[in-house]
Amino acid sequence: MMMMSENPIPQASPLSVSSLNASDDTSLRLREAYSLGRAAWNELAVSYEQFQAQAVQSNGGTPAAPTHAADFYLAVACANADQVAHEVLEARYLPALERLVRVTITDRSAVDDVLQEVRMRLLAGPRPKIALYRGDGSLNGWLRTIAVHAARDHFRQRRIERKRHLVFSNAQRAESRDVTSACDDRLACDHQQRECEQAWLKAIRDVDSRDFKLLHHRFALGMSIDALSPIYAVHRATIARRVHRAAHRVRGLVRQTLSSEHGELSPRELDSMMCEWSSSAQAVAVER
């Protein structure tokens, strides 16, 4: 092996021995991970170059050997449009994701739409999302996160649609001068409406991060108690108590902020103002 001193080309910044050793160690661990993945999935055609390229891409340009070699190997095959790998992913992982989606969303007719969205995110396009899997955690856990995000997006879209429908219905009722509720009568004045909105926004900002996250899921995204239970990994009764306590704290903060003319608002009337939660919570979520 030629020594550095024998190289006639001047070296501006020669690599240190430790850098070379680190590079060699990474390359060796990548080779070992590739061999393990290939042994686990010998029916899938993945070259070492493809394996290495995803190890670099998924780690922001710095190669890193995956700790879950077999899962990573399957993900590389899927990212490179291997039809057999797609079939394996569908057969082995999608049934569990379907069960997760079914307990996460209450609209049973939308389950297939959410699962199809998961498939599109994972496998479709020139840069499928599965190419971002790094192999530092199980593929099953990573896929569950993708499915939960797709379900949340479904909730968000349905929330937007419901709000548009509500605005349209309110406009129709106003035009035909339908009878409004007592709460609506109190909040009809623009000044009062702004005051209430500011009180809710302040309450949302002041609530602690755990309560904010829980209330955001429950009210802004419209997720049911049964849907929240598997996400927080606790019994539905525990989630129901947490939601009740968090909502009670927010109502208390709202009452402290509102002027005396609103002091007589009942808990039911305060809860009816939760219709403003969605837009306010989304704004605060961006700030946080």
Buried (B, 14 or more C-beta within 10 A) or exposed (E): EEEEEEEEEEEEEEEEEEEEEEEEEBEEBBBEBBEBBBEEBEEBEBEEEBBBBBBEBBBEEEBBBBBBBBBBBBBBBBBBEBEEBBEBBEEEBBEEBBEBBBBBBBEEEBBEBBBEBBBEBBBEEEEBBBBBBBBBBEBEEBBBEBBBEBBBBBBBEBBEEEEEEEEEEEEEEEEEEEEEEEBEEBBEEEEBBEBBBEBBBBBBBBBEEEBBBBBBBBBBBBBBBBBBBBBBEEEBEBBBEBBEEBBEBBBEBBBEBBEEEBEEBEEEBBBBBBEBBBBBBBEBEEEE
